[in-house]
Amino acid sequence: MTNPCIYLRDSNGKVIMGMRMLKSGITKFGKLWDVEATEEYANRPVPTEEEMTLILKKADLIENEYFRLRAKAIVGLAKIFGKRRIELSYLEMADIYVENGMLYITFTIAKKHKKGKSQYTEHLKRIGDLSLPLKTYSEIEAEWQEWTRTPEGIKTKIVKRPKMTPLTDKYALLILDYFQYVTEHYPDSKFLFPSGKALFGNCNLTKECANYMIFPDKSLSGRQILNIIKELDAQVWTHLFRKQKGTETAKKYGRTLEAVYMVKDTLDLSRVETAMHYIEENAPKLETGET
């Protein structure tokens, strides 16, 4: 499913909170800084083949070879695998190889979970909060909810998920072309999508940029990955490709237990309920008038 979200930031640019779009609005909570997806985006259909063709044609207009291949590789990865933008950002050169006509890619999945209330009380004890015995359950509950919005209140489990796709897939070739370019021109790059900067002035994606320098040990951020896609189509974002992949998988396997497993496995979902959502929305249910 898509994940329309509003990010609120303070005057220094620090994220205050991220929350789903509400019809009632959220301006009373703070300054509206960035709307990634409006309610209209939430109901936006997945890209058609015609739209995908236009996206790739727009990428072909990028004069700089590196930027052109990079943009097309990001589209290829999003289209084939339906991965989150941060998972594309995490990709390292060592995660990719070719064997027997297949392109193998190992994705790094960071699964984040809220820490429990008992872990919060242990946290208070560690920092020497003397008011803990005086707090009511409701106070602890409210404070715990706030704490789980901070880095200290989240636990992250890193897992590796190997995937593969045939090189007969046109989108796989977009990934391979870029991978080979980076291998040849930036052999020291650790990441598939390294961060970089223009040595002099700015690099326009539609013009040559001979003075662009990469940082081999730093990757592009998830936001930068998203921006590259939006340069090609302002109405498309990475999570829309994720929705597309989940939709295609649900339709392929129908309303079966196999479908639940395949959607969950394809998108590397944590919850079965999310996989069921894709199936209920996209796999037709057989009905009959016979008794």
N, C-alpha and C positions, 0 to 999 in steps of 0.2 A: 504494500500500500504506500501511497505517498505520505510524506511527513511534513505538511505545511507548518512552518514555525516562525514565530516572531522572536527576535533577539532584542533584549533591552540592555542598553549600556549606560554607564554614568558619563559625566562630562569628560572623564579621562579616557573613555573608550573601553573601559573594563565591562565585561558582560555581567549584568545583574541577574538576569534569568533568561531562560528560553521557554516558550510556552506555545501551545497550539493556538491558531487563530480563533478568536471568539467573535461572534456577531456583535456582541455588546461593546467590543473594543477594550483596549487595555491601557489607554493613555493615562489613566489615573495612577498607574503603577510606576510611571517613569517616562522618560523620553523614548519615543519610537525611533530606533536607529536603523534597523535593517529588516525588511520583510522579504524573506526568501521565497515564500509561496503564499499567495492569497487564497481565498476560498475558491476563486475561479481556477487557480492552479490545481487545487485539491481534486477537482473534477475533470481535469484536463485529460483527454484520451491519450493513450500511449502513441508514440510516433508511428506513422504509417511508412511503408516502403518509399513512397514518394517524398515524404519529409526527410527520411534518412538520406535519400539521394541528394536532396537540396543541401543538407548539412555537409555532406562530403564535398559537394561542388563548391560550397563556401570555403571549406578548408583548402581546396585546391587553388584558391585565389591568393593564399598566403605565399608571398614571394620567397621569404626566408625558408630554406629547405628544412632546417632543424625544427622551427616552429610549425611548419606545415606537417611534417611527419609526426611530431609530438601530438598535435591536435587530433589527427586521424587515429593515432594509436589509442588515445584516451577514449574516443568514440568507439573504437573497436572493442576495447576492454569492457566498457560499460554495456555495449550491446550484447556481447557474447555471454558475459558472466553476471551482469546485474549487480556489481559490487558497489558498496558504499564509497563515497569519494575518499574518505580517509584510508580505506583499504587499498585504493589505487596509489595513494600517496606513500604508503608503507612499502610498496614493491621495491625489491632490490634486484640488481642485475643477476645475482646468483640464484634468484627465484625462478629463472626462466631458462629453458633449454628445449632443443628440438631433437626428436628421436622417432624414427620409423614413420615419418609423415605426420607426426602429431606435435603440437605445440603444448608444452607442459608449463604450467604456472602455479607456484605455491603462494597463496595469499596468507597474510598475517591478519588474524581476526582478534580484535581487542574487545572482549565481552565485559561490559561494565555492569556491576550490580551494587545496589545500595547496601551499606553495612547496617546491621541490626541495632535495635535499641540497647541491647546488652553491650554491644561494642561501643556505643556512644557513651554509656555510663563508665565503661572502663577508660575511655578517652578522657572523661572529666576527672577521673581519679588520677590519671597519669599527669595531667597538667595542674593538679592540686586545687581543683575547684572546691572550696570549702562549703559552698552553698548547696551542694548536691543533696545532703540529708534533708534540707528544708524545702526542696522542690516538690511540687505535686506531680501526679502522673500526667496531668494535662500539660503542665509546663515542660516536662521532659519530652512528651510526645511532640509538642510544637518545636522545641529546640532541636530534637532529632531530625524532624522533617527539614529544617533549615540546614542542618549539618550535612545531610545527604546531598545537598546541592553544592557542597565544597569538595575539593580534591581529597581531603582527609576522610570524607564520609563515603567514598566510593572505592570499591575494590575491583581491580582489573585483572582478568585472566587472559593471557596471551596464548592463542592456539594457532596451529598451522593447518591450512586446508589446501591440499593439492588438487588442481583441476587440469583438464586437458581439452583440446579442441583440434579437429583436423585442419591441416593446412589447406585443404580444399575450400574452407570457409573464407570468403573474401575479407571478412573483418579480421580473421586471424592473420592474414597477410599484411594488414595495416600495422598490426602489433609487431610482427616480425621485421618489417622494413625499418621501423623506428629503432627496434632493439639492435639491429645490425648497424645502424647509423651511430648509435651511442657507443657500441662496442668499438667501432673503428675510430671515431673522432674524439671520444671522451673515455678512453680505456681505464682511467682511474676513478670513474664515477661509481660510487657504491649503490646509488639509487637509480631506478629506471627513469624517474622524473626528478632530476636534480634541480635544486634551486639555482638561481643565477642572477646576474645584473649586467647592465650596460656599463662599460668602463667610461664612456663619454656620452652624456645625454641620455635620451630614452630610446628604447627599442619598440618600434611600432610593429605589431604582428603582421601588418600587410606590407612591410617594406624590408629591405635587406638590413641586416644588423651584424656587421662583421666584427664589432667590438663587444660581443656578448660573451661573458665569462661565467662558467658554472662553478658551483660550490660542490665538489664531489661527495662530501660527507653530510650534506644537508638536502632534504627532499622538499619539493613543493608542498605547500599546505593543502588541506582539503578544500579550503576556500579558493585557492588559486586554481586547483583542478576544476572546480565548478565554474570559475570565471572563464576559463578557456572554452568550455562547452557553450557558455552563454554568448561568447563572441561569435559562435557559429549560428546559434538560434536562441534568442532571448526568452523564448517560451519553453525551453527544454532544460532539464537539470538532471543530475546523476540519479536521483531517486526515482525519476520517471522511467529510466531504463531498468531500474530494479523492479518497479511495478510491472513493466513489460515482460521481464523474464519470469516473474512469478505467475503472471497471467498466462503466458504461453505454456508453462509447465503444467498448470492446473488444467488447462483445456486439453492438453495432450493425454493426461492420465485419468481425467474424469473424476467422478465421485467415488474414489476407491481409497483403501488404506495405503496402497502404493503411492497414490497421489500425495497424501499427507507427508509421507517420508520423502518423496522426491522434491516437493516444494521446500520443505524444511532443509534438506541437504543441499539443494541447489543454491539457496540464498543464505545458507549457514545461519538459520534462525535459531534463537534460543528457546522460543515458545511454540508448542504445537498449535496453540490457539491462533497464532498469526498465520501459520500455514493453512489452517481451516478457513480463515477469512478469505484467502485467495481462492480456495476451492468453492466456497459458498457463493462468491461473487461471479466466478467465471466458468465453472464447470456445470453445464446444464443438467438438471435433474430429470430423469426419465419419469414421465407421467403417462397414465393410460386410463381410458374410460371403462375398460373391461374389469369385471369382478372375478 
